[in-house]
Amino acid sequence: MTDTRIVLTTAGSPQEAEKIARALVERRLAACVNIIPQIQSVYRWKEKIEQETEWLLIIKTRLNIFDSVRDAIKELHSYDLPECVMLDVSDGSEAYLNWVSENTR
């Protein structure tokens, strides 16, 4: 088991995705953020089915700073209710996991 975690969020534009990604890396809350462009999201919001183009952010971070990552996403995001889910990383390349740890606070 490792303390490395993957956090997922989406953004409504490429500019917003880049703003969030850059801020997380600059604040050392993420070692890396991948931005996957133009995914289609279908969801229920205020009792209506919605479909939007979004940008998926895959955030590499650590368990002990997840609260700060979640707070930063909420601060930087334009959505009323931004997605923020954390996934466990059970194992991986030791060198990569060490790099994540070294590049986050």
Secondary structure, DSSP 8 states (H G I E B T S, - for coil): --SEEEEEEEESSHHHHHHHHHHHHHTTS-SEEEEEEEEEEEEEETTEEEEEEEEEEEEEEEGGGHHHHHHHHHHH--SSS---EEEE-----HHHHHHHHHT--
